[in-house]
Amino acid sequence: MWTRQLYRKVLHCHLTRSTQPHRHVSRWVKLSAVRAASTTHSTGVLASLQVTQGDHVHIRDVGHVEQVLGNIAAGGREKLQVISDFDHTLSRSTHNGVRLPMTHDLVKDSRFISELNQKKTSEIWRYYYPREVSTTLPLHEKIPLMVEFWNKIHNIFLASDLSRQAVRAIVRENDTRLRDACDTFMSVLHKNDVPLLVFSAGLGDVIHEMFEKHGLTFPNCHVVSNFMTFDDAGKVVGFSDPLIHICNKNRSVLPDDTYFLKEKERTNVILLGDSLNDLQMADGVPQMDQILTIGYLNRHLERLQDFTEAFDIVLVQDETMDVANAILEKIVGSDG
């Protein structure tokens, strides 16, 4: 199955990195080497998508992508569903050269977290985040560390003065940004009744508030994430179970198969993410005919080769949804 093949890519990445020394390769050598292997000119669907011709777009197997795109386009909107990560995938990674916060960052750095607790979260972050993004740490060691990581951060949130109103204020007071043309992306999906599953290890309440802030609250969009639980007074008293972290964004954390069974006739998938672990997100699709994976390589450009081996299309430091929108246009037609 497609999903098993993708999941094996993720496992292979972790396992091979744990048994091989890390190879530091110059950013420019790496980029040029992979680019040379992915510049085969296309005469099909890709050739008609001008946005895929830029130097920031990397496609290892043009023939495969052409075939998948053609099959998905032939299936049309009725056969399509979209699965996407949120932090630094639908949301921007940087703006004017400055890294933008993820959903957890927005809360931990807010005025509702005391100076002492902000110091604690910074210490936790400094220890665990390098392990989260590590490509050499074996998966069996990383998973328990990720559980510790998010539980420690969430416990600090629980000990702070957080409420529904505070979460809303945090989002409203910060310069939260989605990728350029993300509004077009989500609006086209909504207009064409294409379901969008947002699968995030971030904070679901913050995601909902960001969508509302940007006027992108649509019934076709379903969010699976870490949600806060509130008491009758609106105070945060807990978090949803199971905990979602970077290593378990798959069907294991879904309450049941209701969502994917509801969309079982939609056997063509477009998946978007900014991490190799995001390839797991389509694991619950029961019958998948085609899947097109788009990877955003925002940082750590030395990982380009890993990304091009795992994702069908890799976008390097691209803060837009232009490529995804051009592909959607081919599928839903000019009326989208």
N, C-alpha and C positions, 0 to 999 in steps of 0.2 A: 504493500500500500504506500501511497505517497507520503503519508504522515510517518510511517515507520522509517522510510528512507531519510526524511528530514531529521527525525529524532536521532538516527544513527550518526548523521553529520555532527550533531551537537555533542554526542557522547565521544565520537572519534576525536573531535577537537580537544576536549578536556583530557582524554586518555593519552593522546600523543604528546600533548604539551607537558604532561606529568612525567613522561619517560625520556624526553629529549631536552637538551639544554636550550635555553632561550637564545634565538639568533637575532642579534641587533643588526638591522639592515638600514642603511641610509634611506630616509624618506624618499629622496628623489630617485635613487636607484630602484627602489621597490615600485614606485609609481610608474616609472618608465617601462620597467620590465613587464608588469602586468598589463599596462596599456598596450604594449606591443602585441600581446597575446589576445587582445580583445578589440582590435580595430578592424576586424574583418567587415567589409562593407556589406550591408544588407540591401536586398532589393524587394523585400516584402513589407510587412506591417511596420517594422522598425524604421525603414527608410522613409516612410511617410510621416513619422513622428520627429519633427525637427528638434524637439527638446532632448532627444536621446543621442544627438550627435556631438554634444559638448565633451570637452576633455575630462569633465568631472563624472561622466557616465561610463561605467565599466561593466562590460558583458563578456563573460568568459566563453559561453557557448551560444553564439548568435543563432545558429540553426535551431537549437532547442527552444530558445525564447521565441523565435518566429513561429514555430509550430504551436507552442502553448498559447501565444497571443492569438493566433488564427483560430484555434479551437475555442478559446474563451469568447472571442468576438462572434463566432458562429452561433454559440449558445445564447448570446444576448443577455439582456438584463434579468430575464426570468430564471436563468441558471446561475446567476452570480451572487456571491456573498463576499464581504470584505472583513478581514480580521486584522486589527492593528494594535500595536503598543501605543502608549500615550506619551510618557516623558521622553522628550527629545526625539519623538517620532512624529506625532501630531503637533506637539509643542516645539517651539524653536529651541535649538541647542545654544545658539549664541546670537548676540545682537551688537553690532558695531565692535566686534572683536571681544566682547565680554561674555563669559559663560552665563547662561540664564539658569535660574533655579528650577529644580524638579519639584514635584508636589510635596514631598517630605521637607525639602529645603524651605519652602514657603512658610511652613508651620514652625519648624525648629528655629528659624531666624526671625520670627515675628515678635512683636511687642507683647504678645500674650505668654511668652516663655521667659522666665526670669533670667537675669544675667548669669546666675549660678547654673541653672539648667542648660542655658545655651553653651556654657563652658563644658558641661558634661557631654552634651550631644556632639560637640566638636571633637572631644577626645575619643568618643565612640566612633565617630565618622573616620577619624584619622587612622584608627586601627582596622576597622572592618572594610572600608570602601576599597582600599587597594586589593583586598582579598576577593571582593565581589567582582572586580573587573579583571582579576588575574587569569591568564591563559595557561599558567603552569600548575596551579593548585588543583589536585585531583578532585573530581566531583564529589566523591564520598567524604572528603574533608570539607569541601566548600559548603555543602548543604547545611550541616549543623551550625556552621558559623553564620550563615545567612539568617537562620532562625534566631540565633542569639542577637544578631545585629538589629533586626527589626523589632524584636520583643523589647530590647533595651530602650530603643528610641520611643516605641509606643508607651512604655511604662513611664517615661519622662513626660510624655504628653498627658497621660492620665493624672499625673501629679501636678499638672499645671492648670491654670484657669482657662480651660477651653470649653467652648459651647458652640451651638449651631451658629449663633450670631457672630462669634469670634471667627469661625472658619469663613463665613461670608465676608467679614470685614478684611480678613487677610488677603483674600483674592481681590476684593474691590480696591484695596489700598496699594496693591503691588502692580507693577507694569508687567502683567502676565501676557505672554505672546504665543500665539499659535503660528505654525509655519505659514509663510505667505501663500495665499490662495487655499488655505485649509477650509475657509468658509465656502469656497466654490466646491471643493471636494465633498464636503458633508452635505451641502445643499443639493448637489447632483444626485448623490446616493438617495437622499430623502425623496426628491422629486420622482425618481425612478423606482421607488419602493425596493431598493437594494439594502438588505440588512447590513449594519455595521456593528461588529463586536469589538469593543475596546477592551483589551486584556492587559491589565496593568498591575505591577507590583507596587505601585504608588498608593496614593490616598484617593479613594473613590469619591468622597465628599468634595474634595478639592477639584477633582475632574468635573463633577457635575456643576460646581459653582463657576468654573472657567467656561464651560460650554454656555451656561446661562448668561454670563457676563458678555460673551461675544455673540449672543443671539443664535446659538447653535444647538438648542434643545429640541431634538427631533424624536418622534416615536420609533423610528427604525433603528435608533442607536441604543445598544445595550452595553452597560459597563460592568465588567467583572474585575473587582479590585479589593483592596482593604478598606472596608467601610467602618466608620465610627458608630458606636451605639450610644444613645442618649437617654437620660432619665426624663421624667415628666417636665422638669424645669429646663430641659435643653442642654444640660451639662454632659460632657463626654464622660462615659463610665466604662467603656470597653471598646473592643474591636471585633469585627466579624471573624468567624472561624470557618475554614482553616486560614492560617496566615499564608499570604501569597508573597513569594520572593522571586528573585531572578531565575532560580533553578527549577521552579515547579509551576511555571505558567503553561499548564496543560490541563487535560480533562480531569486530572486527579483532584483539582481544587473546585470543580464545578459541583453544585449541590446535587445535580442529576443530569440526565441527558436531554432535558426538556427543550433547551434552546436549539441544539443541533438537530434534534429529531423534528422540531417544528420547521426547520429549514432544510430538511433532508433532500428535497427536490433541487436544491441549489448546490450542484455538484462541482461548480467551478469557483475557485477561491483566489483572491488577491490578498497576500499577506505582506504587511509592512512592519519593520522593526529596526532597532538600532543595536541589537545584540544578537550573537549567534544563538543564545538561549531562546530568543523570540521565535525561532523556527518550530518550537514545540506548540505554538498557540493553536495550530489547526489540528492538533492531535484528536480532538473529539468529533471531527467531521466524519460521519458514518460511511458515506460513499462519495469519494472524491475522484472526479474524472481528470480535472486539471488544476494545477496550482502554480501561480506566478508569485515569486517571492522578491520583494524589493527591500534592500538593506541600506540604511542611512549610516555611513561611516562619518561620524561627526568629529571624532578625535582619534588619537592612536593610529595615525595613518600607516604605521608599520604593519598593521593588521590587514592591509588591503588584500593581500593574497588569500588570507583565510576567508575574508568576506566574499571574494569573487568565487571561491571554491564552494561556498555554501549557499549564497543568494544568487538568483538569476540575474538581477540587475542591482548594481551597487552605485550609490550616489555619494560622492565624496564632498563633504562640507557644502551641501546643498540645503539651504534653509527654506526651500519652497516645496509645494506639492505639484509642481508643473508636470513632471513626468507621469505621476499617478493620474493627474487630470487629463493629460493627453491620451493615456491608455483608456480611461473611462469613456472619453469622447468616442473612441473607436468602438466601444462595446455598446453604449446606449444610444449612439447616433446624435445627430445635430439637434434633436429636440430635447436632449438632456440638459 
